[in-house]
Amino acid sequence: MNIHGLQSNFCSAQSPLLPVQLPSRMESHLWYVLPEEVKSESLLNRYSELLSPSEKDNVLGIRGEELKKRALLARTLVRTTISRYTNHRVDPRSLKFKKNNHGKPEVEWQIADDWQPPPLHFNISHTSSLIACGVTVDSPIGIDVEDKQRKLKNHILAFARRYFSSHEVEHLTSISDIEIQRQQFIKLWTLKEAYVKALGMGFSSAPFKTFTIRVRDAAKRGLHLSGDKDSEISEISVESLGPVNLTTSWQFSLLELAGSHYAAICMEKHKAVGEKGNAPMKLTVRRTIPFVEDECVTGTDAVLPIGGLNC
């Protein structure tokens, strides 16, 4: 992948980014790109034009062409996604970012007298084969994606006892089938990681053992995270186990994505919704190759709701 010697007139030869309407309250948008679908060297060069000098340096400093490509796609996805919600007012190249006190990235908007930037929140997650970016309005968001075939180096229960709550460990222990146990572990992990990322406080401030994920199916039979199309959607909540209650007004969703991944989304309930807002999160999912192709895949086989979703 060559990101040097880029042609400044390349942008004009490509399709523009289509603007997108902002998410509504208690709605999240999830964009994802599959690295294997991006094969054009000229397109990758186009993407590198969008990066800041420091981002380019970071990409160049990564060893391995595939790792460089994924890093480039991740930054491209963030920049192009956020730009879409500005109705062409902000070019993806001009976006600036900052980090909060715990290292969570945020947009540093350049305020103009005649334009008020949208109150967007975003979060990104990626594996070797999928990169995703979640977006909300006025509500902090955290997302996590994990490959369904992810292999664990450690024994599942030993690993769970180290990081999970006793309730979660008890649930995993009750599963005799090793493959089902592994799948349940990955689903719980994605939910817990999405929650910590939504808090924006860092893992040291919210260790996995300080809270437990509780999932109830429609029949109220306890923790159940099925990926079966015919099963009813589970209700997902979080319970604090530590001295500080971090769980007020958070909402979760869990889904199978692109047939290969689990994706978890955690967002804060909008203040206008309040504690009565127990309706499932509304979600719109789009697969994209920026400047080339966008496809809304909500309601297709690429998005299989598992818990907390209204697609």
Solvent accessible surface area in square Angstrom, and as a share of the most:
residue,aa,sasa,rsa
1,M,55,0.25
2,N,78,0.40
3,I,9,0.04
4,H,114,0.51
5,G,81,0.78
6,L,48,0.24
7,Q,124,0.55
8,S,107,0.69
9,N,104,0.53
10,F,39,0.16
11,C,29,0.17
12,S,100,0.65
13,A,78,0.60
14,Q,52,0.23
15,S,62,0.40
16,P,97,0.61
17,L,17,0.08
18,L,109,0.54
19,P,61,0.38
20,V,27,0.15
21,Q,159,0.71
22,L,68,0.34
23,P,7,0.04
24,S,61,0.39
25,R,151,0.55
26,M,27,0.12
27,E,15,0.07
28,S,0,0.00
29,H,9,0.04
30,L,1,0.01
31,W,2,0.01
32,Y,3,0.01
33,V,1,0.01
34,L,27,0.13
35,P,7,0.04
36,E,125,0.56
37,E,65,0.29
38,V,1,0.00
39,K,165,0.70
40,S,50,0.32
41,E,83,0.37
42,S,55,0.35
43,L,13,0.06
44,L,11,0.06
45,N,31,0.16
46,R,14,0.05
47,Y,0,0.00
48,S,0,0.00
49,E,28,0.13
50,L,2,0.01
51,L,10,0.05
52,S,32,0.21
53,P,108,0.68
54,S,70,0.45
55,E,19,0.08
56,K,55,0.23
57,D,93,0.48
58,N,102,0.52
59,V,3,0.02
60,L,66,0.33
61,G,62,0.60
62,I,54,0.27
63,R,217,0.79
64,G,43,0.42
65,E,92,0.41
66,E,109,0.49
67,L,88,0.44
68,K,36,0.15
69,K,25,0.11
70,R,41,0.15
71,A,25,0.20
72,L,0,0.00
73,L,2,0.01
74,A,10,0.07
75,R,55,0.20
76,T,0,0.00
77,L,1,0.00
78,V,0,0.00
79,R,5,0.02
80,T,1,0.00
81,T,1,0.00
82,I,1,0.00
83,S,8,0.05
84,R,6,0.02
85,Y,11,0.04
86,T,4,0.03
87,N,107,0.55
88,H,118,0.53
89,R,119,0.43
90,V,22,0.13
91,D,62,0.32
92,P,11,0.07
93,R,114,0.42
94,S,60,0.39
95,L,8,0.04
96,K,108,0.46
97,F,48,0.20
98,K,98,0.42
99,K,142,0.60
100,N,44,0.23
101,N,155,0.79
102,H,96,0.43
103,G,36,0.35
104,K,32,0.13
105,P,44,0.28
106,E,66,0.30
107,V,14,0.08
108,E,76,0.34
109,W,48,0.17
110,Q,101,0.45
111,I,123,0.62
112,A,39,0.31
113,D,162,0.84
114,D,114,0.59
115,W,45,0.16
116,Q,146,0.65
117,P,13,0.08
118,P,12,0.08
119,P,66,0.41
120,L,16,0.08
121,H,67,0.30
122,F,11,0.05
123,N,10,0.05
124,I,33,0.17
125,S,10,0.07
126,H,99,0.44
127,T,23,0.14
128,S,71,0.46
129,S,47,0.30
130,L,0,0.00
131,I,0,0.00
132,A,0,0.00
133,C,0,0.00
134,G,1,0.01
135,V,0,0.00
136,T,0,0.00
137,V,24,0.14
138,D,74,0.38
139,S,2,0.01
140,P,35,0.22
141,I,1,0.00
142,G,0,0.00
143,I,1,0.01
144,D,5,0.03
145,V,3,0.01
146,E,24,0.11
147,D,40,0.21
148,K,36,0.15
149,Q,110,0.49
150,R,62,0.23
151,K,147,0.62
152,L,34,0.17
153,K,208,0.88
154,N,77,0.40
155,H,120,0.54
156,I,18,0.09
157,L,25,0.12
158,A,53,0.41
159,F,33,0.14
160,A,0,0.00
161,R,126,0.46
162,R,160,0.58
163,Y,70,0.26
164,F,2,0.01
165,S,4,0.03
166,S,93,0.60
167,H,52,0.23
168,E,0,0.00
169,V,20,0.11
170,E,124,0.56
171,H,30,0.13
172,L,0,0.00
173,T,71,0.41
174,S,87,0.56
175,I,26,0.13
176,S,110,0.71
177,D,68,0.35
178,I,121,0.61
179,E,85,0.38
180,I,91,0.46
181,Q,8,0.04
182,R,19,0.07
183,Q,23,0.10
184,Q,16,0.07
185,F,0,0.00
186,I,0,0.00
187,K,8,0.04
188,L,0,0.00
189,W,35,0.12
190,T,0,0.00
191,L,0,0.00
192,K,0,0.00
193,E,33,0.15
194,A,0,0.00
195,Y,0,0.00
196,V,2,0.01
197,K,41,0.17
198,A,2,0.02
199,L,29,0.14
200,G,9,0.08
201,M,60,0.27
202,G,25,0.24
203,F,103,0.43
204,S,108,0.70
205,S,46,0.30
206,A,1,0.00
207,P,59,0.37
208,F,14,0.06
209,K,102,0.43
210,T,44,0.25
211,F,3,0.01
212,T,1,0.00
213,I,0,0.00
214,R,88,0.32
215,V,2,0.01
216,R,109,0.40
217,D,8,0.04
218,A,50,0.39
219,A,55,0.42
220,K,113,0.48
221,R,182,0.67
222,G,27,0.26
223,L,29,0.14
224,H,71,0.32
225,L,1,0.01
226,S,23,0.15
227,G,22,0.22
228,D,82,0.43
229,K,131,0.55
230,D,135,0.70
231,S,37,0.24
232,E,125,0.56
233,I,67,0.34
234,S,3,0.02
235,E,85,0.38
236,I,15,0.08
237,S,52,0.33
238,V,21,0.12
239,E,69,0.31
240,S,30,0.19
241,L,89,0.44
242,G,29,0.27
243,P,142,0.90
244,V,96,0.55
245,N,102,0.52
246,L,32,0.16
247,T,23,0.13
248,T,83,0.48
249,S,26,0.17
250,W,34,0.12
251,Q,18,0.08
252,F,1,0.00
253,S,0,0.00
254,L,0,0.00
255,L,0,0.00
256,E,24,0.11
257,L,0,0.00
258,A,31,0.24
259,G,55,0.53
260,S,44,0.28
261,H,1,0.00
262,Y,7,0.03
263,A,1,0.01
264,A,0,0.00
265,I,1,0.00
266,C,0,0.00
267,M,1,0.01
268,E,57,0.26
269,K,27,0.11
270,H,25,0.11
271,K,195,0.83
272,A,65,0.51
273,V,48,0.27
274,G,27,0.26
275,E,118,0.53
276,K,188,0.80
277,G,12,0.12
278,N,118,0.61
279,A,70,0.54
280,P,70,0.44
281,M,0,0.00
282,K,103,0.44
283,L,2,0.01
284,T,21,0.12
285,V,0,0.00
286,R,48,0.17
287,R,31,0.11
288,T,1,0.00
289,I,15,0.08
290,P,2,0.01
291,F,15,0.06
292,V,86,0.49
293,E,73,0.33
294,D,54,0.28
295,E,74,0.33
296,C,74,0.44
297,V,5,0.03
298,T,35,0.20
299,G,72,0.70
300,T,62,0.36
301,D,112,0.58
302,A,25,0.19
303,V,7,0.04
304,L,26,0.13
305,P,38,0.24
306,I,4,0.02
307,G,0,0.00
308,G,11,0.11
309,L,10,0.05
310,N,81,0.42
311,C,64,0.38
